[in-house]
Structures are given as C-alpha cells and as structure tokens.
C-alpha cells in the first residue's frame, strides 16, 4: 500500500500563492457533462470556447512536412525566425503596430502570452483595471503575480464612457489596464472612440496596457482596432494574439505577443523558463496559416454570423433577453425569470434540457444573472439546443 504523506508543518504546505488559485468554472461544467454522458445522455454543448471547424488541410500538411524534414529539435525559446519575421509583417500591416522580429515572441497559446505579460509587468501590490465581465483565467493570472484585479463594469463604461469608468476605480496603486476587444464572454466590440478614450486615459495616468486580441478576425459589425496602433500607445502596450480562433488551431497551442523594449528582453527569460519554446511542427504550421487565402477568413466569419443569428433568434423565441454580439463567437443572455443564480440555472439546463452553458458568475461579479453560450457549434446542435430550451 502506498504511503500517504500529509503535511503537518508550515514548511510542507503548498504556497499561499497557489492555494488561492481556483480551477476554472468551465472545468466544472466539463465534469458535469461527463457525468451526463456516463448516464447515457447526449449533451448539446454550447459551453465551449473553441471553433467547431477543422484545422485547414494546408496547415496540417505544413506540420507533416516539418516532421518529414526532422524539424523536431529544441526551437529558439522566443520562436523560430521565419515565423517571427512573418508575424512582424502581419502586425505591422494588419494591426498597424510597427514591429520587427525583436518585437515578437511566439508563445504556447494566447494564455501563455497573457501569463508572460502579467509576470513581466506586475509586482505584488499593483492593481490592474479589468473590464467586467472578463475571461475567467484573468483573475488568477493576475493573482499569480501578487497584484490585485479591480473590476470595472463594462455596462457602466458603455453608459458613462470608458475613461470615466476607469477613472472611478483608479488609485495610486494602479499600474496596468487589461483591455480585451472583441470581448469574451459578451462579444462586445469596443468602438474606436472609446478605445481612443482608454488610450488617452492610459497616457494621462502613465499606465501600461495588456491588450488581448484573440478574436481580432471575428468581427461582424464595426471594426477591430489594436489599441497599440494609436499615438503614444506602442511604447506602453503588450498585445497578445493567438492562432486558435482565427484558424481553428486551439489544440496546436500557438500564440504570440508583440511589444517594445525593454519588456521584450525580459519576455525571452519568461519564454525560456516557462516552456523552452513552442513545438517546432506547430510553429511551421502557424507560419503556413499566415499564408491562408484571406477569403477563407471572410467565409468562416460569414458562417459564424449565420450561426450567431440562428442562436440569437432561437433564444429570443425561448424567452431569453439577449444582445446580438458584434464579435467573437459567444452570446451572454440574461437568464429568464424566475431564475437568479447563474450556476443553478446552468445546472438546470444541463439536467432538464441536456444543454451545457457556462454560468455568468464565472466571468466576474458583473456576469451574475447571465450564462455564456457559444454559437461556434454546428447548426444542427444549435437548433436542437434551442428546441430543448423552448420545451422547458
């Protein structure tokens, strides 16, 4: 029988830094789905955060070719040169952020880019202004630095103006703004005027910005604008990107970030000591993705728009109050009366309708009273889920 060692002194306890970190609410939803499946039930999955499209064949072929060419050794910690050069060109031309190879680092997905950004820029006691609701890992990524997340209501920012809302929560300890557009979980695309207001606020207060642009290619109405492209912002902004959403490459784990010196020199240390680099075949696949015909993205975006409208119309008919999102691939409807608790309502949908969603409370205090649903699912899944919710 294996010996079970239980810590009896402080010296053997886990660090308080890691104890405060929780598991994602989405992981709890996945466990509940597995329980349903073990009971022989089919689950209509609307909880996920990834495209339900396959990675294009040309991208997969590039990875296979790299294996045949034995590109399997340790890569440079910050990314292979050809990919960094191509990303610098993309960031300069598409995002209007002047970049060279030295300004780009390849990461293990977008979350690794965010982790490295926060670690490089924050100290214990610093405060981070975050528009809420926000992507669930952000709170813990900030907490791992010893800094404190300060929620700023997106709803109030839309009513009052973003700069005014941020100013109401800023203190002498504020160092950084986490800025995400299109937003996860709401799909809200921050308009240019308000992005300019956030930039002006950051410059006035001498704050840094971590920009999360994971959904840059999924904008249905309006435009995507990189905040680092605005005057005075490139020198104070780290911008995080991913191949996951644009190219259906979630499992490939390739992201990247762009920023100025001296931050990038420190980023190389984080890359070395957190991952020692991203898988070479995945990087060569990502390089091929950048050569995809732009029309492919246009067609994929059109398909997402159709699925968005299908789910929005179905939810309205089922009695939900929902705003049609301008970007990303999520809806964030208000849960219908008489329900109030988003976690209990999510459990209710799973048990009674076999529809999986994520409780809004997982996305910060401003998310309670809502649930997140994805419309990246196949149309037949969306239709079946809507029918099941109507039948409740």
C-alpha positions, 0 to 999 in steps of 0.5 A: 500500500502506498504511503500517504504523506500529509503535511503537518508543518508550515514548511510542507504546505503548498504556497499561499500563492497557489492555494488561492488559485481556483480551477476554472468554472468551465472545468466544472461544467466539463465534469458535469457533462461527463457525468451526463454522458456516463448516464447515457445522455447526449449533451448539446454543448454550447459551453465551449470556447473553441471553433467547431471547424477543422484545422485547414488541410494546408496547415496540417500538411505544413506540420507533416512536412516539418516532421518529414524534414526532422524539424523536431529539435529544441526551437529558439525559446522566443520562436523560430525566425521565419515565423517571427519575421512573418508575424512582424509583417502581419502586425505591422500591416494588419494591426498597424503596430510597427514591429520587427522580429525583436518585437515578437515572441511566439508563445504556447497559446494566447494564455501563455502570452497573457501569463508572460505579460502579467509576470513581466509587468506586475509586482505584488501590490499593483492593481490592474483595471479589468473590464467586467465581465472578463475571461475567467483565467484573468483573475488568477493570472493576475493573482499569480503575480501578487497584484490585485484585479479591480473590476470595472463594469463594462455596462457602466463604461458603455453608459458613462464612457470608458475613461470615466469608468476607469477613472472611478476605480483608479488609485495610486496603486494602479499600474496596468489596464487589461483591455480585451476587444472583441470581448469574451464572454459578451462579444462586445466590440469596443468602438474606436472612440472609446478605445481612443478614450482608454488610450488617452486615459492610459497616457494621462495616468502613465499606465501600461496596457495588456491588450488581448486580441484573440478574436481580432478576425471575428468581427461582424459589425464595426471594426477591430482596432489594436489599441497599440496602433494609436499615438503614444500607445506602442511604447506602453502596450503588450498585445497578445494574439493567438492562432486558435480562433482565427484558424481553428488551431486551439489544440496546436497551442500557438500564440504570440505577443508583440511589444517594445523594449525593454519588456521584450528582453525580459519576455525571452527569460519568461519564454525560456523558463516557462516552456523552452519554446513552442513545438517546432511542427506547430510553429511551421504550421502557424507560419503556413496559416499566415499564408491562408487565402484571406477569403477563407477568413471572410467565409468562416466569419460569414458562417459564424454570423449565420450561426450567431443569428440562428442562436440569437433568434432561437433564444429570443423565441425561448424567452431569453433577453439577449444582445446580438454580439458584434464579435467573437463567437459567444452570446451572454443572455440574461437568464429568464425569470424566475431564475437568479443564480447563474450556476443553478440555472446552468445546472438546470439546463444541463439536467432538464434540457441536456444543454451545457452553458457556462454560468455568468458568475464565472466571468466576474461579479458583473456576469451574475444573472447571465450564462455564456453560450457559444454559437461556434457549434454546428447548426444542427446542435444549435437548433436542437439546443434551442428546441430543448430550451423552448420545451422547458 
